[in-house]
Amino acid sequence: RTESFVGGRWLPAAATFPVYDPASGATLGMVADCGVPEARAAVHAAHEAFCSWKEVSVKERSSLLRKWYDLMMQNKGDLAKLITAESGKPLKEAEAEVLYSALFLEWFSEEARRIYGDVIYPSAKGRRALVLKQPLGVAAVITPWNFPSAMITRKVGAALAAGCTVVVKPAEDTPFSALALAQLANEAGIPPGVYNVVPCSRSKAKEVGKALCTDPLVSKISFTGSTATGKVLLHYAADSVKRVSMELGGLAPFIVFDSANVDQAVDGALASKFRNAGQTCVCSNRFLVQSGIHDSFVKKFAEAMKRNLRVGNGFEAGTTQGPLINEKAVEKVEKHVSDAVSKGATVVMGGKRHQFGKNFFEPTLLSSVTKDMLCAHEETFGPLAPVIKFDTEEEAVAIANATEVGLAGYFYSQDPAQIWRVAEQLEVGMVGVNEGLISSVECPFGGVKQSGLGREGSKYGIDEYLEVKYVCYGGL
Ligand SMILES: *[C@@H]1O[C@H](CO)[C@@H](O)[C@H](O)[C@H]1NC(C)=O
């Protein structure tokens, strides 16, 4: 599908834009380039649909979401191929994303039936208080390219379960997964206008984002992407006081204490650093390794990288590292490496562009990294693992916390008291203790500080789309 999906219909736009395969640079297709009028029309369609969708029984909403989930599972092979084609990630990871993505629809089909209110006994006589939970209205959903499917269902599953309707603006690099989801939503019987998609090119993204986030008919903005863009959307939200969920950048520390099991730490480091070639917001950005275990960790990490990582086209069997999304992303990794090396870091492995193609970079390990280097305080979003050596627990926590963002954090330790202390002290929204992959539909995903607002997935995720209404029932 290449057209926009609004009010249950496939609609062309005045113009189209090309979507590229990041591995080869080939054009995958031309997609409707929606502008402000199309975005407004989608909001209107979503608003009209909201008036009836909020009245649909929770059981019915639940069963429609479940059907959508079933259709994703029936088409999981094709959905995975789309993800690999447009994002470049290895097919195995794309298959894992489809499953993860579908599970949000399943999870929220279940949560739809568990929206509870409260009864309160106030101090005033002859009164009872009720707390109702009501859907917010239309949600503008703006999603990134690194998880073209899962970042949509994580928001949309919760929104639809709550009784909200949505307008999705997918990233310009990866609109096909969003459109495939529209096709399946339609087949599942989700009513027209409940799930709308307006793809647009990079040059229109700003005005379309603004139109969606300032429209008076939109009640909620849910965004996953960079902290810089998140701040712009928060300004838009302020003007009309919209509810917001923001899942923004991170700078995940990965701490290995002397007490750690080094082999477990190496496995976790590989998984958390190199998933999607380092292009996830929960990827470890900084490895902090205690002096007693440092040399053994670096040596084993390098060996494991050599043994397990294979750069190539995502469709080739055995590939674990696909391309980065575009050349700008490659330039950023390159800059982080050269900055670190110029300030005294040692290249243990990799360190340069990969011969496979212009968007590919070698999995890279740096040691002797210090706090003043770019890679220690800026999100790299690529296959670069910089190792900083530390001596004490206090020092590690201080380095980990010395940033304005706080999404995920990981640490390896076999000391129960240390585990408890450090888990509490890390200023992040999610902690992996002796575990490098922590995302799961049952658990709350989100950050603190400038990494965002709100939580997605879990039993908390649905609250982001519900309003609390207090009803004071007097005269008793
Ligand atoms: C994070 O670390 C800093 C420096 O050690 C410390 O001042 C701060 O209290 C820590 N945060 C928490 C939540 O403990």
PDBQT file of the ligand as one rigid body, heavy atoms in Angstrom, charges set to zero:
ROOT
HETATM    1  C1  LIG A 501      22.718   9.802  40.889  1.00  0.00    +0.000 C 
HETATM    2  O1  LIG A 501      24.081  10.005  41.142  1.00  0.00    +0.000 OA
HETATM    3  C2  LIG A 501      24.398  11.273  41.653  1.00  0.00    +0.000 C 
HETATM    4  C3  LIG A 501      25.906  11.334  41.789  1.00  0.00    +0.000 C 
HETATM    5  O2  LIG A 501      26.377  10.230  42.491  1.00  0.00    +0.000 OA
HETATM    6  C4  LIG A 501      23.711  11.475  42.992  1.00  0.00    +0.000 C 
HETATM    7  O3  LIG A 501      23.950  12.788  43.468  1.00  0.00    +0.000 OA
HETATM    8  C5  LIG A 501      22.217  11.289  42.816  1.00  0.00    +0.000 C 
HETATM    9  O4  LIG A 501      21.597  11.326  44.065  1.00  0.00    +0.000 OA
HETATM   10  C6  LIG A 501      21.955   9.940  42.171  1.00  0.00    +0.000 C 
HETATM   11  N1  LIG A 501      20.524   9.815  41.959  1.00  0.00    +0.000 N 
HETATM   12  C7  LIG A 501      19.749   9.074  42.741  1.00  0.00    +0.000 C 
HETATM   13  C8  LIG A 501      18.318   9.039  42.349  1.00  0.00    +0.000 C 
HETATM   14  O5  LIG A 501      20.157   8.449  43.682  1.00  0.00    +0.000 OA
ENDROOT
TORSDOF 0
